[in-house]
Amino acid sequence: MALTVNLVAADHEVWSGEASLVVAKTTIGEIGIMTGHEPVLGVLAAGEVRITLEDGSKIIANAQDGFLSVEGDIVTIVAGNAALIS
């Protein structure tokens, strides 16, 4: 079972796919999301969003000024400014 992750900037999709773990920096600290997580809505702080794919590889993006939403196993990250680092 995997998370469906959508990382979008204000005007375009940055990355979308399946992952086993998402870690993002919010205004109250880092949050880690795995399958089965309770629904949550968080305000992003400037920092990295780390997405671990099911094969163990990682995608890292810089994001700020937005929010993170978890509903079921769907994670949506909307940032005013987001760009892939690796």
Residue pairs with C-beta under 8 A, 6 or more apart in sequence:
1 35
1 73
2 18
2 19
2 20
2 35
2 54
2 73
3 18
3 19
3 20
3 21
3 22
3 33
3 34
3 35
3 73
3 74
3 75
4 16
4 17
4 18
4 73
4 74
4 75
5 15
5 16
5 17
5 18
5 19
5 22
5 51
5 75
5 76
5 77
6 13
6 16
6 74
6 75
6 76
6 77
7 13
7 14
7 15
7 16
7 49
7 51
7 61
7 63
7 77
7 79
7 82
8 14
8 76
8 77
8 78
8 79
8 82
9 79
9 80
9 81
9 82
9 83
10 78
10 79
10 80
10 81
14 61
14 79
14 82
14 83
14 84
15 51
15 59
15 61
15 84
17 53
18 53
18 54
19 51
19 52
19 53
19 54
19 59
19 75
20 34
20 35
20 52
20 53
20 54
21 32
21 33
21 34
21 50
21 51
21 52
22 32
22 33
22 49
22 50
22 51
22 52
22 75
22 77
23 30
23 31
23 32
23 33
23 48
23 49
23 50
23 52
24 30
24 31
24 33
24 42
24 44
24 47
24 48
24 49
24 50
24 63
24 68
24 77
25 44
25 45
25 46
25 47
25 48
25 49
26 42
26 43
26 44
26 45
26 68
27 42
27 43
27 44
27 45
28 42
31 40
31 42
31 68
33 40
33 68
33 70
33 75
35 73
36 73
37 70
37 73
38 70
39 70
39 71
39 72
40 68
40 69
40 70
41 67
41 68
41 69
41 70
42 67
42 68
42 69
43 66
43 67
44 63
44 64
44 65
44 66
44 67
44 68
44 77
44 79
45 64
46 62
46 63
46 64
46 65
47 62
47 63
47 64
48 60
48 61
48 62
48 63
48 85
49 60
49 61
49 62
49 63
49 77
49 79
49 82
50 58
50 59
50 60
51 58
51 59
51 60
51 61
52 58
53 59
58 86
59 84
59 86
60 84
60 85
60 86
61 82
61 83
61 84
61 85
62 81
62 82
62 83
62 85
63 77
63 79
63 81
63 82
64 79
64 80
64 81
64 82
65 79
65 80
65 81
66 77
66 78
66 79
66 80
66 82
67 77
67 78
68 75
68 76
68 77
68 78
69 75
69 76
69 77
69 78
70 76
